[in-house]
Amino acid sequence: MQNRVFVINKHGKALMPCKPRKARILLRDGKAKVLKKEPFTIQLLYGSAGYKPDISIGIDSGQRHIGLAVTSQDKVLFQGEVELRQDVKKLIDTRRIYRRSRRNRKTRYRKARFLNRIAKKKDNWLPPSVASKVNHNINWIKRLLSVLPKADLHIEVGKFDMQKMKNLEINGEGYQQGDLYGYQTVKQFVLARDDYTCQACKKKGGKLKIHHIIYRSLGGTNTVDNLITVCSKCHTTKNHQTGILAKWCKDKKKVNKSYKGATFMNILRRRLYTAFPQAKFQYGAWTTLQRADLELTKSHYNDAVAISGIRKIQAKPTSIMMFKQFRKKKRSLHEATARKGRKTPNITSKRNAKNTKYAKGFWLNDYVKIKDSDKKGYISGFSKTTCYIKDIFGNYLTTSDRYKQVALSKLDRLSHHNNWSKQEINENMYQMG
């Protein structure tokens, strides 16, 4: 069984999903047109009411992946998984660095910018990296609701007590006393936490220093999670450059467990409550029991199937629809690179070939097939008359063992995509992220 194709009638009302074969016939005969590509939806060009049984949507919300499932009676009509972007914060940091260097190059007076920003003063403001993931969770639910007739919505959410996760015995007023309670300075807390012992040589005594694990010059913070105790003999320039301190920085050594994921799930839970008050919410413990009753393996899409409330499965797709966002824009600013001996700014040259959006009729993120082979993937970049092709998992598709590039003349375009990549894979190819 394959994943069904979503159908909209000519008046814009959702109908029951149909089989891919029927969708191909309707498109071939001119009785339907493609309306959306993520998820793939067709719109009929003739009148049709259609039979509409009960439908349920199961959503396994998350920070890195979203599990999607559509079920009806004892059948799974659609199952898929969305991989969310994890690079938003890094890209925003890069943008800030470019902006500051650009402003520093311009010597004329410019007004201070720290007093004329109101974004953070708005209610329900979230950091951009968190807002991106929250919005994707909400938008993908809306996408499924828009192409299904009167579906019941079931969502799994998470609720975490971070204070309890740190200290199982906490209660009462202990919740009002943070990590630094009883300590006058951050340095005093870090020294006590590390038992006044150098964490590099494990020796006590001597002069102790507080070291930033991730260097301040590389974006490290002053929080206690980024501070560690070292002695003056270990806190040397050599160790900073090639020694144990450099290794800690590269490996991003952890002194405390991170609770970013738990914090995000608490934020997401409240936003989903507000966005979908009609939905039925549940926690992961209940999902585990439901998945065991259905005899399904652990995965995001199987969790979504269990969350949908189906009691018995008679028919289920043997494939999964994988979705992943593709970033087309790249920052290759002329002033950010060396001028190679130029005495004037390089403002006339074209952008580098690696940032080309199209070439010889092909565009970035086009879904293509390599001629005389079964390899299919998405164009991730251009290099003159060649390009780079990747599958949904980021693996390069090539025609030889020596080169990653594939000549554009050896490609057939299957479909044009905007900024989403999708691929239907067999269940035996699935690897849980």
C-alpha positions in Angstrom: 0.0 0.0 0.0 1.2 3.5 -0.9 0.6 6.9 0.8 -2.6 8.4 -0.4 -2.8 11.7 -2.4 -4.9 14.5 -0.9 -7.8 15.8 -3.0 -9.7 19.1 -3.2 -12.9 19.6 -5.2 -13.3 22.4 -7.7 -15.0 24.6 -5.0 -12.0 24.3 -2.7 -13.5 21.8 -0.3 -11.5 18.8 0.9 -12.4 15.3 -0.2 -11.1 11.9 0.9 -7.5 11.1 -0.2 -7.2 8.9 -3.3 -4.7 6.3 -4.4 -1.6 7.6 -6.4 -2.7 5.6 -9.5 -6.1 7.4 -9.6 -4.4 10.8 -9.1 -2.1 10.0 -12.1 -5.0 9.1 -14.3 -7.0 12.3 -13.3 -3.9 14.4 -14.1 -3.2 12.7 -17.4 -6.8 13.1 -18.6 -6.9 16.8 -17.6 -9.6 16.2 -15.0 -7.4 17.5 -12.2 -4.4 19.9 -11.6 -1.6 20.0 -9.0 -2.6 22.3 -6.2 0.2 21.8 -3.6 3.4 19.8 -3.5 3.9 19.6 0.3 1.9 17.6 1.0 1.1 16.6 -2.6 -2.5 17.7 -3.3 -4.6 17.7 -6.5 -7.7 19.8 -7.3 -10.5 18.3 -9.4 -11.7 20.3 -12.4 -15.2 18.7 -12.3 -18.0 18.5 -9.8 -17.7 15.8 -7.1 -19.1 15.4 -3.6 -17.5 12.1 -2.5 -18.0 9.8 0.5 -16.5 11.2 3.7 -15.9 8.7 6.5 -14.4 9.7 9.9 -10.8 10.8 9.6 -8.2 11.3 12.4 -4.9 13.1 12.3 -2.0 12.1 14.6 0.8 14.5 15.3 4.0 13.7 17.1 5.2 17.2 17.8 8.9 17.8 18.5 12.0 19.9 18.5 13.9 18.1 15.7 11.2 16.0 13.9 7.4 16.0 13.5 5.6 12.7 13.0 2.5 12.9 10.7 -0.2 10.3 10.2 -3.7 10.3 8.7 -6.0 7.3 9.6 -9.6 6.3 8.8 -11.4 3.5 10.5 -8.8 0.6 10.4 -6.6 2.1 7.6 -3.5 4.3 7.7 -3.9 6.6 4.7 -0.8 8.7 5.1 2.4 8.6 7.2 5.3 11.0 7.1 8.0 12.8 8.9 9.3 16.4 8.8 12.9 17.3 9.7 13.1 20.7 11.3 16.0 23.2 10.8 18.6 23.3 13.5 20.8 26.0 11.9 18.7 29.1 12.5 20.7 30.4 15.5 24.0 29.9 13.8 22.8 31.7 10.7 21.5 34.6 12.8 24.8 34.9 14.6 26.6 35.0 11.3 24.3 37.7 10.1 25.0 39.7 13.2 28.8 39.4 12.6 28.4 40.6 9.0 26.2 43.5 10.0 28.5 44.7 12.7 31.6 44.5 10.4 29.6 46.3 7.7 28.6 49.1 10.1 32.2 49.5 11.4 33.5 49.9 7.8 31.2 52.9 7.3 32.6 55.8 9.3 29.8 58.3 8.9 27.5 58.8 11.9 24.7 56.4 12.4 22.1 56.4 15.1 22.4 53.9 17.9 20.2 50.9 17.3 19.7 49.5 20.8 16.8 51.8 21.7 14.7 51.6 18.5 13.8 47.9 18.6 10.3 46.9 19.7 10.1 43.2 18.6 11.1 41.9 22.0 8.5 44.1 23.7 5.6 42.4 21.9 3.5 39.8 23.8 4.4 36.2 23.2 7.8 37.1 21.6 10.1 34.1 21.1 13.7 33.9 19.9 13.9 33.4 16.1 15.4 29.9 16.4 12.6 28.7 18.8 9.9 30.6 16.8 11.0 28.8 13.6 10.4 25.4 15.1 7.1 26.3 16.8 5.7 27.8 13.6 6.7 24.7 11.6 4.8 22.5 14.1 1.7 24.7 13.8 1.9 25.2 10.1 2.2 21.5 9.2 -0.9 20.7 11.3 -2.7 23.5 9.4 -1.6 22.0 6.1 -3.1 18.6 6.9 -6.3 20.2 8.3 -6.7 22.2 5.1 -6.7 19.1 2.8 -8.9 16.8 4.9 -12.6 16.9 5.5 -13.6 17.5 9.1 -10.7 15.5 10.7 -10.3 14.8 14.4 -6.9 16.2 15.6 -4.8 14.3 18.1 -1.5 15.8 19.3 1.3 14.5 21.5 2.9 17.2 23.7 5.5 17.1 26.4 5.5 18.6 29.9 8.7 18.8 31.9 9.7 20.0 35.4 13.3 21.1 34.9 13.9 21.7 38.6 12.7 18.2 39.4 15.0 16.8 36.6 18.0 18.5 38.3 17.0 17.6 41.9 14.5 14.8 42.5 14.1 15.9 46.2 13.1 19.5 45.4 9.8 20.7 46.9 8.2 23.8 48.3 10.3 26.9 48.5 13.2 25.0 46.8 11.6 26.0 43.5 12.3 29.6 44.3 16.0 29.0 45.0 18.1 28.8 41.8 21.5 27.1 41.2 23.3 30.2 42.7 21.3 30.4 45.9 23.6 30.7 48.8 26.6 31.9 46.7 27.6 35.5 46.4 29.3 35.2 43.0 29.3 33.0 40.0 33.0 32.2 40.6 32.2 31.0 44.1 29.5 28.7 42.8 31.8 27.2 40.0 34.6 26.6 42.5 32.3 24.8 44.9 30.6 22.8 42.2 34.0 21.5 41.0 35.1 20.8 44.6 38.0 23.3 44.3 39.7 20.9 41.9 41.4 21.5 38.6 39.2 19.7 36.0 42.2 19.3 33.7 44.9 17.7 36.0 42.5 16.7 38.8 44.7 18.3 41.4 43.7 20.4 44.4 45.5 23.4 45.7 47.4 26.0 43.8 45.9 29.1 42.2 42.5 28.2 40.5 41.0 30.1 37.6 37.6 30.1 36.0 37.8 29.1 32.3 35.3 29.6 29.5 34.8 26.1 27.9 33.7 27.7 24.6 35.9 30.8 24.3 34.3 34.2 24.5 35.9 35.0 21.1 33.9 32.1 19.7 30.6 33.1 21.1 30.8 31.4 24.6 28.6 32.8 27.3 29.2 33.6 31.0 26.6 31.1 32.2 27.7 28.5 34.7 27.3 25.7 32.1 30.1 27.3 30.1 32.5 27.8 33.1 34.9 25.3 34.6 37.7 25.3 37.1 41.3 24.9 36.0 44.6 25.7 37.8 47.1 28.3 36.6 49.5 25.5 35.4 46.9 24.2 33.0 45.5 27.6 32.1 48.2 28.3 29.6 48.4 29.8 26.1 49.6 26.4 24.7 46.6 24.6 26.2 44.3 27.3 24.7 45.8 26.7 21.3 46.4 23.0 21.0 46.0 21.5 24.4 43.1 20.2 26.5 41.4 23.5 26.7 41.2 23.7 22.9 39.9 20.1 22.8 37.1 21.1 25.3 36.2 24.0 23.2 36.1 21.9 20.0 34.1 19.1 21.7 31.8 21.6 23.5 32.4 19.8 26.8 29.4 19.5 29.0 29.6 20.2 32.7 25.8 20.2 33.3 23.1 18.4 31.4 21.3 20.7 28.9 17.5 21.2 29.2 17.0 23.1 26.0 14.8 20.3 24.5 12.6 20.2 27.6 12.2 24.0 27.7 11.2 24.0 24.0 8.6 21.3 24.5 7.0 23.3 27.4 6.8 26.4 25.1 5.4 24.3 22.2 2.8 22.7 24.4 1.3 26.1 25.4 1.4 27.4 21.8 -0.4 24.3 20.5 -3.1 24.6 23.2 -3.8 28.2 22.0 -3.6 27.4 18.3 -5.8 24.2 18.3 -8.2 24.3 21.3 -10.3 21.7 19.6 -7.5 19.1 19.5 -7.2 16.1 21.8 -3.8 16.2 23.6 -1.9 13.4 25.2 1.6 12.7 26.7 4.3 10.3 25.6 3.6 7.6 28.2 0.1 7.0 26.7 1.6 6.9 23.2 4.0 4.2 24.2 1.2 2.0 25.4 -0.9 2.6 22.2 2.1 1.8 20.0 2.8 -1.4 21.9 -0.9 -2.5 21.4 -0.6 -1.9 17.7 2.7 -3.8 17.6 4.5 -0.9 15.9 8.3 -0.2 16.1 9.5 3.0 17.6 9.6 5.9 15.1 8.2 9.4 14.8 5.7 8.4 12.1 4.6 5.2 14.0 4.1 7.4 17.1 1.8 9.6 15.0 -0.1 6.6 13.9 -0.6 5.5 17.5 -1.5 9.0 18.6 -4.3 9.2 15.9 -6.4 6.9 18.0 -6.6 3.9 15.6 -7.4 0.7 17.4 -6.6 -1.9 14.8 -4.6 -1.7 11.5 -5.8 -3.6 8.5 -3.9 -1.6 5.9 -0.8 0.5 6.2 1.6 2.1 3.7 5.0 0.4 3.4 6.6 3.7 2.6 7.2 7.0 4.5 7.0 10.5 3.0 10.0 12.5 4.3 10.1 16.3 4.2 13.0 18.6 4.7 13.4 22.3 4.3 16.1 23.5 1.8 17.9 26.8 2.3 18.5 28.6 -1.0 20.1 31.8 0.2 23.9 31.8 0.9 25.9 34.7 2.3 28.9 35.2 0.1 29.4 39.0 0.5 32.1 40.6 -1.6 33.4 42.8 1.2 33.7 39.8 3.5 36.4 38.2 1.3 39.9 39.3 0.5 40.2 41.7 -2.5 43.2 39.9 -4.0 45.2 43.1 -4.4 42.4 45.4 -5.5 42.7 49.0 -4.3 39.0 49.6 -4.6 36.0 47.6 -3.3 34.9 44.7 -5.4 31.4 45.9 -6.3 31.2 44.9 -10.0 32.0 41.2 -10.0 29.2 38.7 -10.0 28.6 36.4 -7.2 30.5 33.2 -6.9 29.3 30.3 -9.1 28.5 28.3 -5.9 25.7 30.8 -5.2 24.1 30.6 -8.6 20.4 29.9 -8.3 19.9 28.5 -11.8 21.9 27.3 -14.8 20.9 25.9 -18.2 17.2 25.6 -17.3 17.8 24.0 -13.9 17.1 25.7 -10.6 18.3 25.0 -7.0 16.2 22.3 -5.3 14.9 20.9 -8.6 14.1 17.2 -8.2 16.1 15.4 -11.0 17.0 12.0 -12.2 20.4 11.0 -13.5 20.0 9.6 -17.0 20.7 5.9 -17.5 20.3 5.2 -13.8 17.7 5.0 -11.1 19.3 7.8 -8.9 17.0 10.6 -8.0 17.7 13.7 -5.9 17.7 17.4 -5.4 20.1 20.0 -6.9 22.0 21.5 -4.0 24.5 23.8 -5.9 25.9 24.6 -9.3 29.5 24.8 -10.7 29.5 26.1 -14.2 28.0 23.3 -16.3 27.8 20.8 -13.5 25.9 20.6 -10.2 25.7 18.7 -6.9 22.9 16.4 -6.2 21.8 15.1 -2.7 19.1 12.8 -1.5 16.7 13.7 1.4 19.4 12.4 3.9 22.1 14.7 2.5 24.1 12.0 0.7 25.7 13.0 -2.6 24.5 11.2 -5.8 27.3 10.9 -8.3 28.1 9.2 -11.6 31.7 8.4 -10.8 33.8 7.6 -7.7 36.2 10.6 -8.3 33.8 13.6 -8.6 30.8 14.8 -6.7 29.7 17.0 -9.6 27.2 15.7 -12.2 27.0 17.3 -15.7 23.7 19.1 -16.3 23.4 17.4 -19.7 23.1 14.1 -17.9 20.0 15.1 -15.9 16.2 14.9 -16.5 14.1 17.3 -14.3 11.2 15.5 -12.7 9.7 18.4 -10.8 10.5 22.0 -9.7 10.3 22.7 -5.9 10.6 25.9 -3.9 12.3 25.4 -0.6 11.1 22.0 0.5 12.6 18.6 -0.4 10.5 15.5 -0.1 11.2 11.8 -0.8 9.1 8.7 -0.4 11.3 5.9 1.1 10.6 2.3 2.1 10.3 1.5 5.8 13.4 -0.7 5.7 15.4 2.4 4.7 14.2 4.5 7.6 16.6 5.6 10.3 15.2 7.4 13.3 16.9 10.7 14.0 
